[in-house]
Amino acid sequence: MNNIAPTPSRADQAIAADEEAEKCVLGALLTGRSVIQELEGEIDPRVFFFLASRKIFAAIVELYARGVPIDIVVLTQYLRETGQLESVGGALAVTQLATRYDKTITIARYQLSVLGELFSKRQLVELGKELIKASSVTDVSQLLSAVESVVIDVKSRSAEKLPLTPLVEFKTPSQLKNFIPPPGIMLAGDCHIVRGLTFVIGGAPGIGKSRAAVALAQAGGTGKEWFGLTVQRQFKTMIDQNETVFSDSPRNLAN
């Protein structure tokens, strides 16, 4: 009774499940091993209600245990090799996890809290169903023991739950002056390029915006400075070349 695994139904999905929240957490885990390391002690696998989410989470855990760098390409290949890719929605569904959802640690923690609450509700609903089925049981002590085990499980998770970090935090000018970003957030410079945010490289035509983007990719991969800005941690860059011909990329990289 303590490890109740409810069978998904339309009513349960409407009341006590959030597929978007599950995908948001999975998308955060796909950003790298450091995120998994930070969240691994906070994730109870049972909070994932949908079968596709459970399969993807299990795949991420398996790849992490093997020490394999985790991204959408590696995850997609693993799911394909294990015959699970189509059952989770195909390659597009995996790609959307990394491109569609906000992947910051703060958002992931918030969604984990939501999923934990929903799981507790599912446990209690399932417990109620079991009690109705067992209404004719003569061994009341055994029934009470089963009820107690579920209640203790729900209460222990509630007691261990960390207070939520506000999604938006306002600071005074004096607080901003001494503000130190959380570890792993800054990518380059002094908050010039920050993980999870958008920045624009602007300038007149021909000034070198594309070359600057290529230089950023090189800096992120090597850890070297980018136009005088210190790279705080290495990162990957995807360049979608729309304006210049693709053949220019090798020349830019060489320069």
C-alpha positions in Angstrom: 0.0 0.0 0.0 2.9 2.3 0.6 4.1 2.1 -3.0 0.7 2.8 -4.6 1.2 3.3 -8.4 -2.1 4.7 -9.7 -3.3 3.8 -13.2 -3.8 6.9 -15.3 -7.4 7.9 -16.1 -8.9 11.0 -17.5 -10.4 12.0 -14.2 -7.0 11.6 -12.4 -5.2 13.5 -15.1 -7.6 16.4 -14.7 -7.4 16.5 -10.9 -4.0 15.4 -9.9 -1.4 15.5 -12.7 0.4 18.2 -14.7 2.1 17.0 -17.9 3.6 20.4 -18.6 5.2 20.6 -15.2 6.7 17.1 -15.7 8.1 18.2 -19.1 9.6 21.3 -17.6 11.5 19.3 -15.0 12.7 16.9 -17.6 13.8 19.8 -19.8 15.9 21.2 -16.9 17.6 17.8 -16.4 18.7 17.9 -20.1 20.7 21.1 -19.6 23.6 19.2 -18.1 25.1 17.0 -15.4 25.4 19.9 -13.0 21.7 20.4 -12.9 21.1 16.7 -12.3 23.6 16.8 -9.5 21.8 19.7 -7.9 18.3 18.3 -8.2 18.9 14.5 -7.8 18.3 14.6 -4.0 15.0 16.4 -4.5 13.4 14.3 -7.1 11.1 11.4 -6.1 10.6 9.3 -9.3 7.0 8.6 -8.2 6.0 12.2 -8.9 6.0 11.5 -12.6 2.5 10.4 -13.5 2.6 10.1 -17.3 4.2 7.0 -18.8 6.3 9.0 -21.3 7.7 11.1 -18.5 8.6 8.1 -16.4 10.4 6.5 -19.3 12.4 9.6 -20.2 13.3 10.2 -16.5 14.5 6.6 -16.2 16.6 7.0 -19.4 18.2 10.2 -18.0 19.0 8.5 -14.8 20.6 5.5 -16.6 22.7 7.8 -18.8 23.8 9.8 -15.8 24.8 6.7 -13.9 26.9 5.6 -16.9 28.7 9.0 -16.9 27.5 9.8 -20.4 27.1 13.6 -21.3 23.4 14.1 -21.5 21.7 16.1 -24.2 18.8 15.7 -26.6 20.9 13.8 -29.2 22.2 11.3 -26.7 18.8 10.8 -25.1 17.1 10.4 -28.4 19.6 7.8 -29.5 19.3 5.9 -26.2 15.5 5.8 -26.5 15.8 4.6 -30.1 18.2 1.9 -29.3 16.1 0.6 -26.4 12.9 0.7 -28.5 11.2 3.4 -26.4 11.4 6.4 -28.7 8.0 6.1 -30.3 6.3 5.4 -27.0 7.5 8.8 -25.6 6.3 10.8 -28.6 9.3 10.4 -31.0 12.3 12.6 -31.5 10.2 15.7 -31.7 8.9 15.2 -28.2 12.4 14.9 -26.8 13.6 18.0 -28.8 10.7 20.0 -27.4 11.8 19.2 -23.8 15.0 21.1 -24.5 13.6 24.0 -26.6 10.1 24.7 -25.4 10.3 24.8 -21.6 11.9 27.2 -19.2 14.9 25.3 -17.8 16.2 27.4 -14.9 16.8 25.7 -11.5 14.3 28.0 -9.8 11.5 27.0 -12.2 12.4 23.3 -12.0 12.2 23.4 -8.2 8.9 25.1 -8.3 7.5 22.5 -10.7 8.9 19.7 -8.5 7.0 21.1 -5.6 3.8 21.2 -7.7 4.4 17.6 -8.8 5.0 16.5 -5.2 1.7 18.0 -4.1 -0.1 16.2 -7.0 1.5 12.9 -6.1 0.4 13.2 -2.5 -3.2 13.8 -3.7 -3.0 10.8 -6.0 -1.8 8.6 -3.1 -4.7 9.7 -0.9 -7.2 9.2 -3.7 -5.8 5.7 -4.3 -5.9 5.1 -0.6 -9.6 6.0 -0.5 -10.3 3.5 -3.4 -8.4 0.8 -1.5 -10.4 1.5 1.7 -13.6 1.1 -0.2 -12.5 -2.2 -1.6 -11.4 -3.4 1.8 -14.5 -2.4 3.6 -15.4 -6.0 4.1 -12.0 -7.0 5.6 -12.3 -8.3 9.1 -8.6 -7.7 10.0 -9.0 -4.0 11.0 -5.5 -3.8 12.4 -3.9 -4.7 9.0 -6.1 -2.1 7.3 -5.1 0.6 9.8 -1.4 -0.3 9.3 -1.7 0.2 5.6 -3.5 3.5 6.0 -0.8 4.7 8.5 2.0 3.8 6.1 0.6 6.0 3.3 -0.2 8.9 5.7 3.3 8.8 7.1 4.8 8.8 3.6 2.7 11.9 2.6 3.5 13.7 5.9 7.3 13.0 5.6 7.4 14.5 2.1 5.5 17.6 3.3 7.9 18.0 6.2 11.0 17.7 4.0 9.7 20.1 1.3 11.9 23.1 1.0 10.3 26.6 0.9 9.9 27.8 -2.6 12.2 30.4 -4.0 10.1 33.3 -5.5 9.9 33.2 -9.3 10.5 36.9 -9.4 12.6 38.6 -6.7 12.9 42.4 -6.5 16.0 44.1 -5.0 16.9 47.6 -4.0 19.8 49.4 -5.7 22.0 48.8 -2.7 21.2 45.1 -2.8 21.9 44.9 -6.5 25.3 46.5 -5.9 26.4 43.6 -3.7 24.4 40.9 -5.6 26.2 37.6 -6.3 24.4 35.3 -8.8 23.9 31.7 -7.8 26.6 29.3 -9.0 26.4 28.1 -12.6 24.1 30.9 -13.7 26.7 33.3 -15.3 28.2 32.1 -18.5 30.3 35.0 -19.6 31.3 38.4 -18.2 29.7 40.0 -15.2 26.1 38.9 -15.9 26.6 39.8 -19.6 25.5 36.3 -20.7 23.4 34.5 -18.2 21.9 31.0 -18.5 18.1 31.1 -19.2 18.0 34.7 -20.4 18.1 36.3 -23.9 20.7 38.7 -25.1 21.2 40.4 -28.5 24.3 40.9 -30.6 23.4 44.1 -32.6 25.2 46.3 -35.1 25.2 47.6 -38.6 25.4 45.2 -41.6 28.9 43.8 -42.1 30.2 44.9 -38.7 30.9 41.3 -37.7 27.9 40.0 -35.8 28.1 36.5 -37.2 31.8 36.4 -36.5 31.1 37.5 -33.0 28.6 34.7 -32.6 31.1 32.1 -33.9 33.7 33.6 -31.5 31.2 33.1 -28.7 30.8 29.5 -29.6 34.6 29.0 -29.5 34.9 30.8 -26.2 32.1 28.7 -24.7 33.7 25.5 -25.9 37.3 26.4 -24.9 36.7 28.6 -21.8 38.8 31.4 -23.3 37.7 35.0 -23.1 35.1 36.5 -25.5 36.0 40.0 -26.4 37.6 40.6 -23.0 34.7 39.0 -21.1 35.7 36.1 -18.9 33.9 32.8 -19.6 32.7 31.7 -16.2 31.8 28.2 -17.3 32.0 26.2 -20.5 28.8 25.9 -22.6 27.5 24.7 -25.9 26.3 27.1 -28.7 24.0 26.3 -31.6 24.4 28.7 -34.6 21.4 28.8 -37.0 22.9 30.4 -40.1 20.1 32.2 -42.0 21.7 35.3 -43.6 25.2 34.1 -44.8 26.0 31.1 -46.8 26.9 27.9 -44.8 30.3 27.7 -46.5 31.4 30.8 -44.6 31.3 29.0 -41.2 34.5 27.0 -41.6 36.3 30.3 -42.6 34.9 32.1 -39.6 35.9 29.3 -37.3 39.4 29.2 -38.8 39.8 32.9 -38.2 
